[in-house]
């Protein structure tokens, strides 16, 4: 019989004994405990078996023909130092013991053998070896992941003072420095003088507070030229929770920035254009904006011709820059006959500056060849935080309508479309609750090997009595603002459970952090899991980007749900180190790879490398992978080639209703 609690399937044992009776007897007992047992009757044959097989534990008599146990141990340790070697020795074998210790023998067992004690020792050894194997596999996996990251990113490490301790080849290639020139130097060796000091102050404040920093940085090559990177700086913490180093992961976006600068520049005047203004408004918290329109420009352009019209626009651009630029305001060229003046702060004297500035700019006529052109302008001004461009345009429209030179936006100008729309949607939501208009749609998820539908994702729709279907994009934000969102979640869960109670496929339901933190929703979900008996086919999808760092509350709920057999999926899984932390802490079963990585995977090598890494990581950890946004056969073929387990997208099926029953 075999002593021990379980039969080992993952460990391979090599047993070496020259006495046939003992060899057969112990080999039989070992095979009862281990699925994989190799047997040899001398040291030389044992070494050959070891060299041709992956062996975890070697058990050998110390006195052996051809090659004794000590010499066998020496050879084994040369090949694989982590192999556990156990020698069986008689009490009079002292002459071998010192040599055996020097050879790296892990354990000695004295004859005569006590079988029970021997197998108790083996149980301990098995536990230790399995831990070693698991650690080795994880270390190997981490090395593979590091290789993948190195292959597709610019990577460096610094100590806590910002001194470079590691730089990969991509870092050297883009910076123009060799590894030797970088190691030991401060990270600011590549700092470009164009970058404001405030950017780096913010970065250091962020990472020193143990948070991840992300931003676009202009760097300087060894030859003095510029390059741009999308940088992520991650503080690496030791076991005591303190920062031990910083890891920098960057992507070269120089070409994108250069193209973006062209995209953001008006070709006629050289001024930043409407796209640049929209970007600047999005990036800022608040500010002051004026939209200035050249009066009757179409008439001037038609009467004098486009060449004269262009000369007028260029001259006005120059005058605006000269006047407003001296006051630290930015001038933009918007549509054909419009300009924008923007300040990144709410200035109390902004209206006065614009009034005096436009009067000064239009005081003198514009000489175009032999013609003097007199111009006038109308302006709309908005000051505040949200919707500045829309509000400034409303003010401009108001000024034109009422023949004013300048108008400043106030709430009375708001036509009310957004407010009216929100009120309408809020009313629709109430009617949907009262009339039970919420309908679950289901999008199929296909097994990439069998091409068969095995799962569905539950998606909410409002279907009005008229047949009009509203997508979540039209009402979820209002539902959250009016605190009706939990009701929608509970309704979808109830209807999905009822539809799938007699079906064989699995189905997923999206849960937001708001759902999980809502006491009533948590209780409702756990009650449904306990009442329907289909929990082993239920998948909860948690958004990776939705604040799941609140692990305490989220983990507690997910652990309770998993006791029912529920599987957990991380939705919208992207790139970066933090994602993998989510997998470990939330005990995830399924990774849904974000559509941004899948959409162009058949033509984008970087996306392919990242997805390959994620899929490999998932397989190693026993997780399933699902590719979202599979919209073409080429994309489907590529993800199947990579080894993704499941696919979801319009190529395979659009969201639709499902009937109850089988």
Steps between C-alpha positions, in 0.01 A plus 500: 500500500606865457525730796396861448176678431490511121647351186752727333450555126734790432824376660736243344701269732814306411559202735841330494561169684717201405331241721211359299265417788532843659485670159178327395334544838576872532435570132152352545431724801638805322276437198201494731591853611656641181358474151847532345772271644826410323707205632867410455719226654835682470641853501592521131154396379347739750705790360390413145135498609549835674659655191213390274211586734381792709552373856401685818603255776782243502507225765814285490690254715841639583682174418434430132679312221667686211430844648435541872228725643738786588650519152154470348389793716798709383414442135131572554571825683724610212212453257211625715595651838136533610438123486432354844745214569437260785761232586424186696796413722598246763637616833853391401511711184667794677782511246254619235306754702738796478545447127123470458442827686753674276323353197180679606296201617179635651406219740624174653280208601647236730461127454307302598220705347188582696248503216250729669767754598652475153172596330431774753835649400402459135178695564705790631744477209212495250352816648836675483568389142157606380552844651841520331350397166220749532742780583727398213209499257379840622851643477527361149163651412604837640821484296295423190273793578801724557641389165170583330487842669864566406429402141216748454584783742772740606584382852724636773536476876632755745574497868306718741724797417436475125831336410469260205566138599364327188430598139390264224619513140196698386590773753855511361381505139262793541722707733824446309686405819667166567414296808834595653425869450158467667559275802586705805383827344197698616182454297511870408787423261222484237292791635409753232505870592160541332335302780374722786644428843144473628455176301787329677394642835158343450658172389724472809216596734286228340748213507641586843147470633501142359267580211557429130583799281391520136574778256650609169860619529735665254853361544838595357727261310876495540527705178263763641197414287155443648286190533167449671390211721179393668645424843373287788709514819424228756634509859617148595436418864695261723344254741487773763288717273775755441625610156818322390521619139304648209412320177450712188310363200480721192377492141653708222227736376728747318342437161153529650588829673652642181192402301281629781679835489423519128142396568474768768636785284310721258688487169416857395592694816725251684285545810370209709163395360160392631622146575778643717256726683270203570798306635611790720149549633478130590835510679421812705286532811364848433574806290383795293418473129400744228383395154550784252325510161599726209184687400376446144813308403317297234403820325860627513630165374248484215552865401879519511589135442650227720856636475393829657286307748803296607709816539233645732496185717881485523528868590233474770675189639824694529330794670318274749823318589685829551224643720381202700828304509658776705233433766582126512184408307501235226361583157334227287374499143167316504270474197551703181420839653527438875772530762520386861674672791555277802638548850553204734354691795179680576607863462276770641629754244478260203201680345685833516811345344300355211305823446807721486697241302250454216449876476875547469530221242230646274585869552713520187398374159680208340704578189460224240689603185335819382194452721440611859255273676316613813399213726284458806446203728243355739598297807339261747663440839463224758676465834492191721565127491273287278386545140697820438504471120129425481418785737729748317329406172160557663618842613629574147165401352326722755728794410432459128126465553477815708763699305750522788876508455564276803272285715587300810329166557246459778251224579212682329669433163492124550241361267464216740552203272717309748275577793194415296659175380597397853151573626353295214731206568428516872127486422561206264690315773211543742256377235733206424498400867123532531432331166776236520665618178851375591589209273817288519679456168761228471814496287647155427850401611650232277752225580796566267572128460149364436351824359194424715315748723571409864431827681301821470556850636192673642450855368220736607260675262183705545234388255210745487144386420548667159784258429774765528815354657728714718861394556676544838701794365177700490385446857761349734663832596161649587408179686813535715435869564139432604597193709292264287803297389476231774142428395615436142771261618262301717242484220756370251624234743147382576404474132827338393473236774144422395595464132802278568355278770420230242785565259840330489718801409677726746413868514669812631354806671685830533547623855637845570679596818189708580296178486739316728510784751119526506377301801162410348652389169756278678228331704281457191781343295596251771134412549458429127811282501365296788148469361546396137762224518672608177789686658764282333392653167502860625785740417533845654691745282683774689637798310883514529490878463223573750678553829536138609798601709247515785596138559367464853131535420523357148702194603269422791194492272672302223624243751144455625371462142771249408387271781190440284719398204484834320787591266656846496606678181700818467349703216686749278836347599776720360876536545720592787624353823199601714272271301683189616467616859122497449514139380687384807300691760154429360553128425392546139386210276460675165685783328301695240758672282403856416380569147766769450760222495292266282357745247816519284692197626525357148705803389651637824806307622505675838142394571589146398798487738296633792210262439738205468648593837160534666380167356819323608469649848135394520575142396779469755266614776214277385284789377289517185544783250228673296571738211247779461423698180562211259356670194672325209616157392862624495479605866329172594768294323776697672364456854446128435863477385615674818300258716216715635233272648181689411391776263222759509405757239274591210663244271371226730169651604338830591316551830142375477217364713486134607188306579460308827530123502752273332 
